[in-house]
Amino acid sequence: MNNKLFHPAPLVVIIVVVFLAGAFGMRVARAADLAVSPAVIDGNGVPNDMLDYTLTVTNTTGNQENVFASVYELTPSGTQPFADPSGSNRPALLADWIGVSRGAMTFKPGESKTIPVTVQINPYAVAGDYHAVIAFVTGGTRPDAETYLVGAPQAIVNMAVASNLVASLRVDDFAAGKGFYSSFPVVFNYTIENNGDVSSVPSGQVMFYDRVGHEVGSVDANPDAVSIVPGEKKSFTVRWTNGGSFGQYRAVLDISYGAGNDKLENTAIVWVLPWEKLAIIFGTLFIVMIVGAIWLHREYVKRHHRRRRAIENLLKKKNREPILDLRHPHE
């Protein structure tokens, strides 16, 4: 035999390549021997919700198979199968919220089984969209089965998590600093208590109306955008400096907060009167009235005395006149 025509090394390489290709193809084929329905689970909930779903898995082969379920996160950068649960961030990973049987499930040829799936949304999950994969693979043991993940039948789980935190504010003690002001500015005080679960920044206006209902001004209710944390109570002060004329005014506190623009409203009444000027005017009028009363009294006394003297003089004059004897001389 001519050694130049036959060399064992290329034959060995060919055999190895064929074996590996066959083994890889067998793994992909074994993984594809199952059918999973539905292919996608779409769910939504809030933290701490427990959601129940079912998957139907069918053994499409003529052989009895051991089937294992594997759950892993689906991320923008690619899949991350079989992450160590002890090192995972449970509030952020949907794969850690999914409950499905991890033990071996025996399927007879052509058999279908309903697999229960639960999703327990983590109590500290942040609102957003989460994605994970439930893959079903066959093998004698789990480590053996996990080598067949490439091309394994799977169901994608999409979970939209909404926040269950409640924004709740309460307004108290909305009132003017005092019942009467002699001039502008006018000061209003109020307090807001946060009895919800999230911090909130109230925003809005304090609007002012005259006695006939015309809006005559407004000021920002929270110009510094003060945030109120849960359980906190904060006091606010607003100043109305550019008011119009004097009189009675109605102040309306109109505040919104939270993602839903919830409303807070309250009303207060205030009088703006120029007490210093009014005091001077009334004081002057009082003095004029007193002076006038004194003058009138004196004039009355003078007139009374003049009349009395006139009567006395008249009586004196009559007493001095002679008495005429009108009788007949012969009587």
Buried (B, 14 or more C-beta within 10 A) or exposed (E): EEEEEEEEEEEEEEEEEEEEEEEEEEBBEBBBBBBBEEEEBEBEBBBEBEBEBEBEBBBBBEEEBBBBBBBBBBEEEEEBBEBEEEEBEEBBBBBBBBBBEEEBBEBEEEBEBEBEBEBBBBEEBEEEEBBBBBBBBBBEEBEBBBEBBEBBBBBBBBBEBBBBBEBBBEBEEBBBEEEEBBEBBBBBBBEBBBEBEBEBEBBBBBBBBBEEEEEBBBBEBBEEEEEBEBEEEBEBEBEBEEBEEBEEBBBBBBBBBBEEEBEBEBEBEBBBBEBEEEEEEEEEEEEEEEEEEEEEEEEEEEEEEEEEEEEEEEEEEEEEEEEEEEEEEEE
